Amino acid sequence: MSKVILHIGTHKTATTTIQDTFCKNAPLLAEHGIIYPRLNKVTGHHGLVFDWGTLPEVYRLKQGSREAFREIARAHAKGDATVFLSSEEFSRADPRGAVDFTEVRKLLAPFDEIEVICVLRPQWEFIQSVYLELSKKLLPPRPPVFVQAAIKTGMVAGLWADYNGLLDQLEKAFEPGEITFLDFRATRAAPGGIVGALLSHMGASLGADALEEVNGGASNVSPMSLASWGANLMTEPRVAPAWLVERVTQVIRNEFGEKVKPCLFTRDEFQKLQAHFEERNKVLQTRRAAVQPDFALSPTTAEGLTLFRNEVPHSFWMSVCRALVADRMRE
């Protein structure tokens, strides 16, 4: 029986690590009944979304997204393997970049079985990670704006923060039983991490320890939250360079200890996110109960966090200035 799995993210849930690892180990995975197609030079299957969105040109497939889906179906729908397709770009909320899942479902109809897998993380972590990812290429809105937008609209930077909106989008094309939500923290804690959790979910005959790691098993790692924020404040309206983010990171570790675990948000912002999205996540859990009775999103908790944005003292900025002056004098 043929099966296709559409792994749609979400963003910042180790998607690049998954894609890099599956691409690197595609021949071995194929021997064990898991097909990870190589569509172009990009390890993720973002080209399958290109026709519907506004993605960078590097993701474009020569044959187009729709024909690529047809080629995958022709090659594997009559076989006895599981095809694993992965791109977080499938989970976009913005209508200008959102894929037409109804059309995608029809393109994949030749397969005997289809499953959509989506990994979710607590919203404060997700929103923080999106801010940090955006900061690598542009100057994002300041954190309070991110918080207000997420609570008011259920979206942040064109991505779903309220996962009920994502479920609404999916259920227009897929049956509830064809959709699987996984908790990010639970998958990371599983044997072999998130790669191992996915292999186990697919019933694979090999574990993550049999695969060759890429980038030490962690691709596209985010910088320290308050270091990125601090660098952004110093360079706005320009993008903060990586060297400045790294220098601010060093100062934070010097000031607050090597084990510091900062949060982009103030305590008040954190509590607002917690109160709002804990209720929305309960709704999501109830909606999934009939087909995923064991599903629950990890609770929003400040446990382990040691430094919120409102707790950064004025003296910290003097330390940053001294560090930058010292660097300049050594040049």
N, C-alpha and C positions, 0 to 999 in steps of 0.2 A: 504494500500500500504506500502511495506517495503522500508526503506531507510537506507543506511549506510553512515556515515560521517567519513572521514579520516582526523583527525586534525594532521597536520604534523609539527607544530611548528610555526615559526622557534625557534631555541634555544634562550633562554633569553627573551622570551615574555610571562612570567608568566605561562609557561607550567607546571611546578611542582605544582604551586598553583591550576591550573585547574584540574590536575590529582588527586591531594590529595583530593580536594573538591568533585569531581565527584565520586571518589571511596568511600569516607566516606558516601556520600548521595545516593549511588546506589539504595538501596531499595525504597527510596522516589521518585527518578527520574523514576524508573521503573513503579511506580504507575501512572506517568504522561506521559508514552509512550516513555521514553528515557532509553535505555539500555546501561549501562556502564559495560562491562564484567570484571570480576576479573580473570585474567589469572594465576597469581602467587602472591608472597608476595609484588612485586613491584607495586605501584599504577599506574604508566604509562605502556603503552602497548609496551614497548621496545622489548619484546620478539618476537613480530611480525616482527621485522627487523633482528633478530639475524642470521637467515640462510644466509643472504646476506652480513653481515658486520663483523666487528671485535670488537664486544661489550664485556664488562665484562661478565664473566660466570654467574653471578647472574641473568642476564636477560634471560638465556636460558630456553625455554619451553620444558618439557619432550617430548611432541608430535612433536616438531619442529614448525617453523613459518608457513609453508605451511598448515600443518594439522590443526593448530589452526585457520587459516582463514577458512578452510573448515568446521570446527566445528561451528564456528560463523555463517556461511551461513546456515548450516543445521538447526541450532537452531532458526534463526530469519528471514531468507529471505522470508519465506511464511507467516510471521505475519504482524502486522499492527503497528509496532513501529519503532523508529529511533535508530539505533545502533551507538554509539559514540565511536570511537577508537582514541586514542591520544598517539602520540610519536613524539617528535621533531627529533628523529633519522631518521625518514623518509626523512628529508630534507637535508641530507648530500650530499655534492658535490663530495667528493673524490671517484673516481671509485672503490677503494678498500673497501669502506664501504657504497656505494650507493645502495639503494634497486632497484630491477627491477620492476618498476611501471607497465610495460606491463603485467608481471606475476601477480602482485597484482590485477590489474584490472580484469583479467580473474578469479581469485579466488573469487572476490566479484561480479562476473557477475550474480549470482542467485538473487541478490537484485533488486527490481524494479527501484530503483534510487540510485545513488552514487554521493557524493559531496566531494571534497577535499577542506579543509579550511586551509589557511596559514596566519598567522599574521606576519606583517612586521613592523620594526621600522627603523628610520633614521640610515644610515650606521655608523655614528660616534658613536652613542649609542650602536649599535650592536657590532661593533668591540671592543669598550671599555669593554663591558660586557663579550665578549668571552675571552679577556685578563684576566679579573678578575676571571672568572670561571676556566680557566686553572691554574691560580696562586695558587689555593687551593691544587693542587696535583702535580704540576711540575713547573719548572721555564720556563716561556714562553719567546719567543724572545722579545727584547726590543721594545718599542712602534714604533720607526721609521721603524723598519723592518716590523711590522704589517701593517703600512700605505702603504709602498712601495708594499708589496705583494698584498694587497687588490686592489690597483689601477692597478697594472700590470696584475694580473691574474683574478680578479673578485672574488677571494676566500680568506678566512683567516682561518687557522687551519682546512682545509678540509670542510669548510662551505661556502655557497654562500654569498658573499657580494654584488655582482651584481645580483639582483633578476631576471633579464632577463634570466640568466643562469638557475635558478630554474624553471622559466616558460617554458623554452625550454625543460627541463627534464620532466616536467609534461605533456606537450602537446604531447609528443611522445606516451602517453598511454591514456590520458583523453581528452574529447572534451572541448573546451574553456568554454562552459557553465557549465561544471561540476566542474570548478575550481573557488574558491572564495578567493580573497585576502582581508584581513582586515588590517586597519591601527592601530598599537599598541596604539598610543596616543588617538585615537578616541575611541577605545574599553575601555581603562582605564577610560576615562571621562564619559562613558555611565552609566546610573543608574545600580547600582550593580557591577560596574567595568567590567573587562573582562569576568568574569563568567556570569554576567547579560547580557552582550552583546551577548555571545554565546547562552544563553538560549533564548533570544529574537530572534536571527537569526533563531533558530530552531523552532520558534513558540510555545515554551513551555508554558504550562498553569500555571507555577509558576516562580517566580523571584528569584534572588540570596538571597534575605532576608529570603526566606523560607528554605535555606540550612544551615547546621551546618558548621561554619567556622573551618578551620584547620590551625594551626600555626598563628592564628590571621589574617588569610586571605592573608598571604604573605609568601610563602615557598621559601627556597633557595635564600635568599636575598644576593645581592653582597655587598662586603665591599666597603669602600670609595676608589675611583680610585687612587688618589695620595698616599694614605697610603699603598696600596698594592704595588704600584710601588716603593715607598721608601723602604719598607721592602725587596722587591726583590733585590734591589741594595745592601743592606747591607748583604744579606745572599748568593748571588749567588756564586757558582753554586748550592747551596742547596735551597730547598723549604723554603720560609719564613713561620715560625710558626704563628698560628692564634693570639697568645698573642702579638707578635711583631707588626702585622698589627694593632691590637687594640691599642697598645701603641702609634704608629705613628699617628693613627687617633686622639687620645686625644691631641697630640702635635699640630696637624694641627688645631684642633678646638681652642686650646689655643692661637695659633699664629694668626689665620685669622678669628676667630669668630665662634660661634656655627652654624650660618646660611651659612657658606661657602659652595659653590657648585663647587667643583673642576672638572677639565677635564684632562684625561690622556694625552692628546696631547698638543703640542705647538700650539700657534695661527696659525703659518704658516702651520703646519700639518692639523689642523682643516680646514683651508681655502682650502687646496688642496683636502681634502675629500669632502668638500662642493661642489667645482667646478666640480669635476669629477662625483660624484654620483647624483647630481641634474640633470645633463644631462641624465644619465642612467635611472633615475626614470621617467623622462618625456617620454622616449621611452617606459617604462613599462606601464605608464598610457595610452599612445596611443594604445598600444597593447590590453589593457583590455577594451577600450572604448565601443566596440560593445556589450559586455556582462555585463560589469560593468561600466556604464557611470558615476556613481558618485564616482568611486574609485580614490583616490589620496593619495599618501604617504605624511605624514607631512613633511614640508620643514626642511632642515638643518639650524638651527639657533643657535647662541651663546647666545641668550637671556637667562638670568638667571645664566649663568656661571660666576663665580667670580674669578677663579684661574686656569690658564693654567700652564702646566708643566714648561715652560720656565720662568714663573714668580715666581717660588720658589726661594727665596734668599739663599745665602750661610749661612746666620745666622740660617736658619731653621735647618740645620744639626747639628749645635752646640746645639740647643735646644733639639734635639732628643738625642744627646750624654749625655747631662746633665740629661735628664729624665731617661735614662737607668742607668747611674751611681747612681742617687738618689734611683732608685728602688733596685739596687744591695746593696747599703749601708743599706737599710731598712730590707734586708733579714736576 
